[in-house]
């Protein structure tokens, strides 16, 4: 599938030729055994035959490799334009052939007038459509149909209103059928898109519900924890207070335990602002049993009294 030899300027190196098509290599590929062929030639062969075209060994398409240095050399060769037979005399490097073909004035182009099938050089299309095309518009029919006449019809006098109207009606029907077909196709495509969107919406709603349930569960857990913390805080002493339960064993000394108590509220000189109801220590005798180290302190609250002289107190 390479390039014809006569399109190149001067002699072409034999190493640049494909061993299958005998043309200048186009996108060269090499086999594991070292033979080089056009990609368009060797790929179908290897897929079908499973061997090198030179019949030297079995190979697969995966074993073929591009020969980039050789391809680079070939792309620098000067080649005639694809439209040389149509009159283009341009000779360009092979690597620029595609760019030239896009703008070549000798590229084949069809006349755009309806009914004309001529293929011309690109540079001649506009002049042909304005001046020479037999299918170019020549004005409206004045015999009753009101359709557009062509120069060919006007010159030959072969226009028939009845035949033209039938042809015009058939064209409109064909166009309507094509539009209906396109509409059905678009409706089918829109239906598929709608189904896809509905499926995605349903999936999104399901995901949203699952996420909402997950967050609701977390919210319930956090609320329970907050309630537990609030209950624990309400059961704890006021700010700045540190309390602990203390059990003391006091031995009477001359019939006294060495402290006085007061009921109701703590002593008036209590500066911590506590207003709890209960029985509190109001005085401690310096040398009494309650004055020992780690014993009672003024303002301690008596929470339980044992007849065996066990005392429990909140110690602040």
C-alpha positions in Angstrom: 0.0 0.0 0.0 3.0 2.2 -0.6 3.7 5.2 -2.8 4.1 4.8 -6.6 7.8 5.1 -7.7 7.1 7.5 -10.5 5.8 10.1 -8.1 9.2 10.7 -6.6 11.9 13.0 -8.0 14.9 11.0 -9.1 15.9 7.4 -8.3 14.6 5.8 -5.1 16.9 3.8 -2.9 16.0 0.0 -3.2 16.0 -0.2 0.6 13.0 2.2 0.6 10.9 -0.3 -1.3 8.3 -2.7 0.1 9.0 -6.4 -0.7 5.3 -7.1 -1.1 3.9 -4.2 -3.2 7.3 -3.1 -4.7 6.4 0.6 -3.9 8.0 3.1 -1.6 7.4 2.1 2.0 4.4 3.7 3.7 4.6 3.4 7.5 7.3 0.6 7.4 7.2 -2.4 9.8 9.9 -4.9 10.4 9.6 -8.6 11.2 11.7 -10.4 13.8 13.7 -11.9 10.9 14.6 -8.4 9.6 12.3 -8.0 6.5 10.6 -4.6 6.1 7.1 -4.1 4.6 4.4 -1.4 4.4 2.1 -1.6 7.4 -0.9 -1.9 5.1 0.8 -4.8 3.3 2.3 -6.9 6.0 -0.5 -6.7 8.7 -3.2 -8.5 6.6 -0.7 -11.1 5.5 0.5 -11.9 9.0 -3.1 -12.1 10.3 -4.2 -14.4 7.6 -1.0 -16.5 7.0 0.7 -16.3 10.4 4.1 -16.1 8.9 6.6 -13.7 7.4 5.8 -12.9 3.7 9.4 -14.0 2.9 8.3 -17.5 4.2 11.2 -17.8 6.6 9.4 -18.3 9.9 6.2 -18.2 11.8 5.3 -14.8 13.4 2.4 -12.9 14.9 1.2 -9.3 14.4 2.5 -8.5 17.9 6.1 -9.2 16.8 6.0 -6.5 14.1 7.8 -3.3 15.0 7.9 0.2 13.5 11.2 1.3 11.8 11.2 5.0 12.8 14.7 6.0 11.4 13.7 4.5 8.0 10.3 6.2 8.1 12.0 9.6 8.9 14.3 9.2 5.8 11.4 8.3 3.5 9.3 11.3 4.7 12.1 13.6 3.5 11.8 12.4 -0.1 10.2 14.9 -2.6 7.0 13.6 -4.1 4.5 14.9 -6.6 1.1 16.0 -5.5 -1.8 13.5 -5.4 -3.5 15.7 -8.0 -0.6 15.6 -10.5 -2.8 13.9 -13.1 -5.3 16.7 -12.7 -2.7 19.4 -13.5 -1.0 20.2 -10.2 2.8 20.5 -10.7 3.7 20.9 -7.0 6.5 18.7 -5.6 6.7 18.7 -1.8 8.5 16.7 0.9 6.4 13.6 1.7 6.0 14.7 5.3 4.1 17.8 4.0 2.0 16.1 1.4 -1.1 16.0 3.6 -0.9 19.7 4.3 -0.6 20.5 0.6 -3.5 18.3 -0.3 -5.9 20.2 2.0 -5.3 23.4 0.1 -4.5 22.1 -3.4 -6.5 24.0 -6.1 -6.6 20.8 -8.2 -8.3 18.7 -5.6 -11.5 17.0 -7.0 -14.7 18.8 -6.0 -18.4 18.2 -7.1 -20.6 20.9 -8.4 -23.1 22.0 -5.8 -26.0 22.8 -8.2 -28.8 20.2 -7.8 -28.9 17.9 -10.7 -25.3 18.5 -11.8 -22.9 15.5 -11.4 -19.7 17.0 -12.7 -16.5 16.7 -10.7 -14.1 19.6 -11.3 -10.9 21.0 -9.9 -11.5 22.9 -6.7 -10.4 26.2 -8.3 -12.9 25.8 -11.1 -16.1 25.0 -9.2 -17.3 28.6 -8.5 -16.9 29.7 -12.1 -18.6 26.6 -13.4 -21.6 27.0 -11.0 -22.0 30.7 -12.1 -21.3 30.5 -15.8 -21.2 27.1 -17.4 -23.3 24.7 -15.3 -26.5 23.5 -17.2 -28.2 23.0 -13.8 -27.6 26.6 -12.5 -30.8 28.5 -11.7 -32.3 30.6 -14.6 -35.4 32.1 -13.1 -39.0 30.9 -12.2 -41.3 29.2 -14.6 -44.0 31.6 -15.9 -46.2 28.8 -17.3 -48.0 28.1 -14.0 -45.9 25.8 -11.8 -43.7 28.6 -10.4 -40.7 26.3 -10.0 -37.1 27.3 -10.6 -35.9 26.6 -14.1 -32.4 25.6 -15.0 -30.4 27.0 -17.9 -30.5 23.6 -19.6 -34.3 23.5 -19.4 -34.7 27.0 -20.7 -32.4 26.6 -23.6 -33.8 23.3 -24.7 -37.5 24.2 -23.9 -37.9 20.8 -22.4 -39.6 22.0 -19.2 -42.9 20.3 -18.3 -44.8 21.9 -15.4 -46.7 18.6 -14.7 -43.5 16.5 -14.7 -41.6 19.2 -12.7 -44.4 19.3 -10.1 -44.4 15.5 -9.8 -40.7 15.5 -9.4 -40.9 18.3 -6.8 -43.6 16.5 -4.9 -41.6 13.3 -4.9 -38.6 15.2 -3.6 -40.7 16.7 -0.8 -42.0 13.3 0.1 -38.5 11.8 0.2 -37.4 14.7 2.3 -40.4 14.3 4.6 -39.6 10.6 4.9 -36.0 11.3 5.7 -37.0 13.9 8.3 -39.5 11.4 9.9 -36.8 8.7 10.0 -34.4 11.2 11.6 -37.1 12.2 14.0 -37.8 8.6 15.0 -34.1 8.0 15.4 -33.7 11.1 17.6 -36.8 10.1 19.6 -35.3 6.7 20.2 -32.0 8.3 21.2 -33.9 10.7 23.5 -35.8 7.8 25.1 -32.5 6.0 25.8 -31.1 9.1 27.3 -34.2 9.6 29.4 -34.0 6.0 30.7 -30.3 6.5 31.4 -31.1 9.7 33.3 -33.9 8.1 35.2 -31.6 5.2 36.2 -29.0 7.6 37.4 -31.5 9.7 39.3 -32.9 6.5 41.0 -29.3 5.5 41.9 -28.6 9.0 43.2 -31.9 9.0 45.3 -31.0 5.5 46.7 -27.5 6.8 47.5 -29.0 9.9 49.2 -31.3 7.7 51.3 -28.5 5.4 52.4 -26.4 8.5 53.2 -29.3 10.0 55.1 -29.8 6.8 57.1 -26.1 6.7 57.9 -26.0 10.2 59.1 -29.3 9.7 61.1 -27.6 6.8 62.8 -24.6 8.9 63.6 -26.8 11.7 64.8 -28.7 9.3 67.1 -25.4 8.0 68.5 -24.0 11.5 69.0 -27.3 12.6 70.7 -27.2 9.7 73.0 -23.6 10.5 73.9 -24.4 14.2 74.5 -27.4 13.2 76.7 -25.1 10.9 78.7 -22.5 13.7 79.0 -25.2 16.2 80.1 -26.6 13.8 82.7 -23.1 13.1 84.0 -22.4 16.9 84.1 -25.6 17.6 86.0 -24.7 14.9 88.5 -21.2 16.3 89.0 -20.4 19.2 91.5 -20.4 22.9 90.5 -17.6 24.5 88.6 -14.4 24.8 90.6 -15.3 22.0 93.0 -13.6 18.7 93.4 -15.4 16.1 95.4 -14.7 12.6 96.6 -16.3 10.1 99.0 -14.3 9.6 102.1 -14.9 7.0 104.9 -13.4 7.9 108.2 -13.1 5.8 111.4 -13.0 8.1 114.5 -12.3 6.9 118.0 -14.0 8.9 120.8 -11.7 10.8 123.0 -13.3 11.5 126.5 -16.7 11.0 124.8 -16.1 13.4 121.9 -15.2 13.0 118.2 -13.7 16.4 118.0 -16.0 18.2 115.6 -19.3 20.1 115.5 -22.0 19.9 112.8 -24.7 22.2 111.5 -27.9 21.3 109.6 -29.6 22.9 106.6 -26.9 25.0 104.7 -23.2 25.2 105.3 -21.6 27.8 107.5 -22.1 31.5 106.6 -18.4 32.0 106.1 -18.4 29.4 103.2 -17.0 31.5 100.3 -17.5 29.0 97.5 -21.2 29.8 97.0 -22.4 26.3 97.6 -26.1 26.2 98.6 -26.7 22.4 99.0 -28.9 21.2 101.7 -27.5 18.7 104.2 -25.4 18.3 107.4 -22.0 20.0 107.3 -19.0 20.2 109.6 -19.0 23.6 111.3 -16.0 23.3 113.7 -13.1 20.9 114.3 -11.3 20.7 117.6 -7.6 21.1 117.1 -6.6 18.2 119.3 -9.7 16.0 118.7 -9.9 12.8 116.7 -11.3 14.6 113.6 -8.3 16.9 113.4 -5.8 14.1 112.4 -4.1 14.3 109.0 -6.4 13.2 106.2 -9.4 13.7 108.5 -12.4 16.0 108.3 -12.4 19.6 107.1 -14.8 22.5 107.8 -17.7 22.6 105.3 -17.4 18.8 104.6 -20.9 17.3 104.1 -21.8 14.3 106.2 -23.6 11.8 103.9 -23.9 8.8 106.2 -23.4 8.1 109.9 -22.8 4.6 111.3 -23.5 3.8 114.9 -20.1 2.3 114.9 -18.8 5.8 114.3 -18.1 5.3 110.6 -18.5 8.6 108.8 -18.8 9.3 105.1 -18.3 12.8 103.7 -17.9 14.7 100.5 -14.5 16.3 100.9 -14.0 19.5 98.9 
